[in-house]
Amino acid sequence: MPSPCDPRHAPAGDVAAALMLIDSRLKGIYDGKTGPDPEEQALVDQYIASLGPEGADAVLDGTCTLIYMFMA
């Protein structure tokens, strides 16, 4: 019997939004910034707030999907 924790039973989530958020963080790191830009952080916070709880869960699932894809 397959396990319910098997990755093929996990939701994919909002991979596009997760990729956008990760990309903006990585650009900040590669640009040599010591911390997140306050204006960019405000935009990210506003975007996450607009998603609501279900949307934030979908972004988290999308982030987990990206991590799984890079590790596999």
C-alpha positions as CSV (number, residue, x, y, z in Angstrom):
1,M,0.0,0.0,0.0
2,P,1.5,3.4,-1.0
3,S,2.3,5.9,1.7
4,P,0.2,9.1,2.0
5,C,3.5,10.9,2.6
6,D,4.7,9.9,-0.9
7,P,5.7,13.0,-2.9
8,R,3.3,12.1,-5.7
9,H,0.4,12.7,-3.4
10,A,1.6,16.1,-2.3
11,P,0.0,19.3,-3.9
12,A,2.2,21.1,-6.3
13,G,1.1,24.5,-5.0
14,D,1.8,27.9,-6.6
15,V,5.2,27.3,-8.1
16,A,5.2,30.5,-10.1
17,A,4.7,32.7,-7.1
18,A,7.3,30.8,-5.1
19,L,9.8,31.1,-7.9
20,M,9.2,34.8,-8.1
21,L,9.7,35.3,-4.4
22,I,12.8,33.1,-4.3
23,D,14.2,34.9,-7.4
24,S,13.8,38.3,-5.8
25,R,15.6,37.2,-2.6
26,L,18.5,35.7,-4.6
27,K,18.8,38.9,-6.7
28,G,19.1,40.8,-3.4
29,I,21.9,38.5,-2.2
30,Y,23.8,38.6,-5.5
31,D,23.5,42.4,-5.7
32,G,25.5,42.6,-2.4
33,K,22.7,44.0,-0.3
34,T,23.1,43.3,3.4
35,G,19.3,43.0,4.0
36,P,16.1,43.1,2.1
37,D,15.2,46.4,0.5
38,P,12.4,48.0,2.6
39,E,10.3,48.9,-0.5
40,E,10.7,45.4,-2.0
41,Q,9.8,43.9,1.4
42,A,6.7,46.0,1.6
43,L,5.6,44.8,-1.9
44,V,6.2,41.2,-1.0
45,D,4.2,41.6,2.2
46,Q,1.4,43.2,0.3
47,Y,1.4,40.4,-2.3
48,I,1.3,37.7,0.4
49,A,-1.5,39.5,2.3
50,S,-3.5,39.7,-1.0
51,L,-3.3,35.9,-1.4
52,G,-5.0,35.1,1.9
53,P,-4.4,32.0,4.0
54,E,-5.1,29.5,1.2
55,G,-2.9,31.4,-1.3
56,A,0.0,31.5,1.3
57,D,-0.4,27.8,1.8
58,A,-0.2,27.3,-2.0
59,V,3.0,29.4,-2.2
60,L,4.5,27.3,0.6
61,D,3.6,24.1,-1.3
62,G,5.1,25.6,-4.4
63,T,8.3,26.3,-2.5
64,C,8.4,22.8,-1.3
65,T,7.8,21.5,-4.8
66,L,10.8,23.6,-6.1
67,I,13.0,22.3,-3.3
68,Y,12.0,18.7,-4.1
69,M,12.6,19.2,-7.8
70,F,16.1,20.6,-7.2
71,M,17.0,17.9,-4.8
72,A,15.6,15.0,-6.9
